Amino acid sequence: MPFETTQPVIAFIGAGNMAKAIITGLINSGYPAQKIIATNRSEQKLQRLHSSLGISIAETNAQAAQKAEVIILAVKPGVVAEVCSKMADMINHQLILSLAAGITIESIQKHFKTNPSVIRAMPNTPCLISKGTIGIYGDEGVNSDQRSFVESLFENLGKTVWIDCEKQMDIVTALSGSGPAYYFYLTEALIKAGVDLGLDEDICSSLVNQTALGAVAMLNNEDNQSAKELRIAVTSPNGTTAAAIRIFDEHKLTEIIGSAIQSATNRGIEMSKQSE
Ligand SMILES: NC(=O)c1ccc[n+]([C@@H]2O[C@H](COP(=O)([O-])OP(=O)(O)OC[C@H]3O[C@@H](n4cnc5c(N)ncnc54)[C@H](OP(=O)(O)O)[C@@H]3O)[C@@H](O)[C@H]2O)c1
C-alpha cells in the first residue's frame, strides 16, 4: 500500500479547520512532516501549522501541486473551480482528494487535460477530536491502492464509510457532514427546556451532555441493540419518557426531521448543479 510504503508527498490546498485536522492526524500517526505541503490564502494559519507541526509551506497552489503526488482540496466549495483552473498545468498523474461539499468529480476533472483520479470525501467536525465520520466516494477511475491510501489518511480521524453512488454524497453531507450541528441543536433545546422549568443552566448542561455520552455509548454497545430497541426498553408505558415521546409524535417530529434532511440534501444537489 502506498501510504505505508512510499508515503507520497501530499499537498493541502487550503489550511483551514479540516486541513488542520487531517494534517494533525497524519503527523500523530508518524507521517513525515517534510512530505506534507500546505498552502493558504492568508499567511497566518500556514505559519502556525509550519511552526507547530513542522510541515512545509508553499507560496502558491501551483507550486504545491507540482511537488505532490496527492492533492487535497480543502478549500470552501465556492473557490474550488478557481483553485483547480489555476493549478491546471501542474496536474498530470496526481490523485486529487476533494473535501468540498456538493462539488462533483466531473466538475473537478473538467479543469484538467489529463483526467486525473478524483476521490470525494465528506468529513465532519468531530474529525478534529478523532471522532469523525467520513463518507468517501471514488468512481471506476480510482484504483485499490488509491482507495487504501485515502482510508489510511482518515484512519486517525474517525470512521470511514464508502458510498456506492456519487449522488448519495449529498445525503451523506446532509446526514453526517451537517449532523453534528443537529445534535448541538437538540442539546441546546434540551438545556433550554430544563432552564425554562427552573433548573440552573450549568446543571442542565452537565445533565444533558453526559446523557448524550451515555446514550451514544449504549448505541455502540456490543449487544448491537438498535436505537429503536433501546428507546422502547427505556419507555415504560404511561411513564415520564412515554409522556415526552407522545408530544414528539403529536408534533410529528420524525416527519420534521425527514423534511430537514431532505432540505439539506436538496441544498447539496443545488450546490452540485452550480458547480457544473
Ligand atoms: N468543517 C466541516 O465540518 C466540514 C465538513 C465536511 C466537509 N467540509 C469541507 O471541507 C472544506 C474545507 O472546510 P473547512 O471547514 O476546513 O473551511 P475553512 O476552515 O474555512 O478552510 C478553508 C481554507 O481555505 C483557504 N483558502 C481560500 N481560498 C484559497 C485559495 N484560493 N487558495 C488556498 N487556500 C484558500 C482559506 O484561507 P483564509 O485563511 O484566507 O480564509 C481557509 O483557511 C470545504 O470544502 C467544506 O465543504 C468541511
The ligand as an SDF file (V2000), in Angstrom:
LIG
                    3D

 48 52  0  0  0  0  0  0  0  0999 V2000
  -15.7960   21.8580    8.6120 N   0  0  0  0  0  0  0  0  0  0  0  0
  -16.6400   20.8770    8.3400 C   0  0  0  0  0  0  0  0  0  0  0  0
  -17.4060   20.4190    9.1750 O   0  0  0  0  0  0  0  0  0  0  0  0
  -16.6380   20.2390    7.0060 C   0  0  0  0  0  0  0  0  0  0  0  0
  -17.3280   19.0440    6.8650 C   0  0  0  0  0  0  0  0  0  0  0  0
  -17.3140   18.4240    5.6500 C   0  0  0  0  0  0  0  0  0  0  0  0
  -16.6500   18.9930    4.5820 C   0  0  0  0  0  0  0  0  0  0  0  0
  -16.0180   20.1610    4.7370 N   0  0  0  0  0  0  0  0  0  0  0  0
  -15.4010   20.7200    3.5620 C   0  0  0  0  0  0  0  0  0  0  0  0
  -14.0260   20.9240    3.7940 O   0  0  0  0  0  0  0  0  0  0  0  0
  -13.5970   22.0620    3.0580 C   0  0  0  0  0  0  0  0  0  0  0  0
  -12.8250   22.9420    3.9980 C   0  0  0  0  0  0  0  0  0  0  0  0
  -13.6810   23.3100    5.0750 O   0  0  0  0  0  0  0  0  0  0  0  0
  -13.0960   23.9860    6.3930 P   0  0  0  0  0  0  0  0  0  0  0  0
  -14.1590   23.8610    7.4300 O   0  0  0  0  0  0  0  0  0  0  0  0
  -11.7340   23.4730    6.6680 O   0  0  0  0  0  0  0  0  0  0  0  0
  -13.0150   25.5100    5.8910 O   0  0  0  0  0  0  0  0  0  0  0  0
  -12.0430   26.6530    6.3850 P   0  0  0  0  0  0  0  0  0  0  0  0
  -11.6300   26.4480    7.7960 O   0  0  0  0  0  0  0  0  0  0  0  0
  -12.6860   27.9440    6.0020 O   0  0  0  0  0  0  0  0  0  0  0  0
  -10.7570   26.4290    5.4660 O   0  0  0  0  0  0  0  0  0  0  0  0
  -10.6840   26.7810    4.1280 C   0  0  0  0  0  0  0  0  0  0  0  0
   -9.3160   27.4190    3.8950 C   0  0  0  0  0  0  0  0  0  0  0  0
   -9.1340   27.6470    2.5120 O   0  0  0  0  0  0  0  0  0  0  0  0
   -8.3380   28.8250    2.3880 C   0  0  0  0  0  0  0  0  0  0  0  0
   -8.4630   29.3520    1.0380 N   0  0  0  0  0  0  0  0  0  0  0  0
   -9.4430   30.1040    0.4860 C   0  0  0  0  0  0  0  0  0  0  0  0
   -9.1780   30.3700   -0.8100 N   0  0  0  0  0  0  0  0  0  0  0  0
   -7.9890   29.7750   -1.0750 C   0  0  0  0  0  0  0  0  0  0  0  0
   -7.1830   29.6850   -2.2340 C   0  0  0  0  0  0  0  0  0  0  0  0
   -7.5440   30.2520   -3.3990 N   0  0  0  0  0  0  0  0  0  0  0  0
   -6.0330   29.0010   -2.1550 N   0  0  0  0  0  0  0  0  0  0  0  0
   -5.6370   28.4100   -0.9910 C   0  0  0  0  0  0  0  0  0  0  0  0
   -6.3660   28.4690    0.1460 N   0  0  0  0  0  0  0  0  0  0  0  0
   -7.5180   29.1440    0.0960 C   0  0  0  0  0  0  0  0  0  0  0  0
   -8.8970   29.7420    3.4410 C   0  0  0  0  0  0  0  0  0  0  0  0
   -7.9390   30.7520    3.7250 O   0  0  0  0  0  0  0  0  0  0  0  0
   -8.2260   32.0150    4.6830 P   0  0  0  0  0  0  0  0  0  0  0  0
   -7.4290   31.7360    5.9300 O   0  0  0  0  0  0  0  0  0  0  0  0
   -7.6790   33.1830    3.9290 O   0  0  0  0  0  0  0  0  0  0  0  0
   -9.6950   32.0960    4.8910 O   0  0  0  0  0  0  0  0  0  0  0  0
   -9.1630   28.7950    4.5910 C   0  0  0  0  0  0  0  0  0  0  0  0
   -8.0870   28.7200    5.5050 O   0  0  0  0  0  0  0  0  0  0  0  0
  -14.8630   22.7240    2.4900 C   0  0  0  0  0  0  0  0  0  0  0  0
  -14.9600   22.4810    1.1010 O   0  0  0  0  0  0  0  0  0  0  0  0
  -16.0040   22.0740    3.1910 C   0  0  0  0  0  0  0  0  0  0  0  0
  -17.1270   21.9110    2.3460 O   0  0  0  0  0  0  0  0  0  0  0  0
  -15.9790   20.7940    5.9280 C   0  0  0  0  0  0  0  0  0  0  0  0
  1  2  1  0
  2  3  2  0
  2  4  1  0
  4  5  1  0
  4 48  2  0
  5  6  2  0
  6  7  1  0
  7  8  2  0
  8  9  1  0
  8 48  1  0
  9 10  1  0
  9 46  1  0
 10 11  1  0
 11 12  1  0
 11 44  1  0
 12 13  1  0
 13 14  1  0
 14 15  2  0
 14 16  1  0
 14 17  1  0
 17 18  1  0
 18 19  2  0
 18 20  1  0
 18 21  1  0
 21 22  1  0
 22 23  1  0
 23 24  1  0
 23 42  1  0
 24 25  1  0
 25 26  1  0
 25 36  1  0
 26 27  1  0
 26 35  1  0
 27 28  2  0
 28 29  1  0
 29 30  1  0
 29 35  2  0
 30 31  1  0
 30 32  2  0
 32 33  1  0
 33 34  2  0
 34 35  1  0
 36 37  1  0
 36 42  1  0
 37 38  1  0
 38 39  2  0
 38 40  1  0
 38 41  1  0
 42 43  1  0
 44 45  1  0
 44 46  1  0
 46 47  1  0
M  CHG  2   8   1  16  -1
M  END
$$$$
